[in-house]
Amino acid sequence: KSTQNSVIINVIDNAGGIKSDIMGKVFDPYFTTKHKSVGTGIGLYMSKQMVEKHMNGKIDCKNIKHKMGIEKSELCSCVMFTIEIPKELERV
């Protein structure tokens, strides 16, 4: 959605959410829940760096309950990532 000063993007997945004991670590460098041969744990860290340091924005995530699909009324456990980017970048 677009506000007067920023653009807000919400991305929701239906993988069951993020466990509360690791929620605070998901943006840490090299943090992964995958086997070492599968993931490096750098993706969300780099996303945070790009959004916050290079675009003066914010990125965050939280667990939510969400209806998945138009015809479904059942709520699923999901995680929602929110990215907020200002429309006018500050010049340094």
Secondary structure, 3 states (H helix, E strand, C coil): CECCCEEEEEEEECCCCCCCCCHHHCCCCCCCCCCCCCCCCCHHHHHHHHHHHHCCCEEEEEEEEEECCCCCCCEEEEEEEEEEEECCCCCC
